[in-house]
Amino acid sequence: MPTDFDKGAYPEPPRQTPAVDKQTALPNPAVILSKLFYYSVDLPVTTFRDAVDSIRAKNKSVYYHQKFRRVPDLTECQQGDYLCYYEAEMQWRRDYKVDQEIVKVVQERMRACHQREGASYQQNCAKEIEQFNEATKNFQSRYGDLGAYASGRKCLMKQKERMMAAQASSA
């Protein structure tokens, strides 16, 4: 049987793995520091967080379902009650943002129907178009012409002016 390899060039591997030569009897300081950090910092913090997470999992409230209690309107605030003014203003801002999002969602639905239906969107998307027109009309009647510095007080004054104009035209 012919041999194709040279035993001197490719010696056989050792039968057992050699033991690691320890240079010193002292333990490795990196291992000591990593163990010290793990037991003094990482383990307590992880344990505490796991305990807090288990408690919070029972009382889980999702951020997008957060419900704020309704506060009195500006018309219901006593004169000089600045806390009530502030709460009413924050309530108005939340309502404003919610109404903006409602208009955006209705607009997205209308656009999706328009794209889906193509050329015959006028008749097939009549419900979405009507809903969008109603939402934009309501938003414009409540928040239109308030300007860049819109506030609950400005909105209330606009509603009062609109009511007085309606009374004047009916009388």
Disulfide bonds with the S-S distance in Angstrom:
Cys77-Cys84 2.04
Cys113-Cys125 1.86
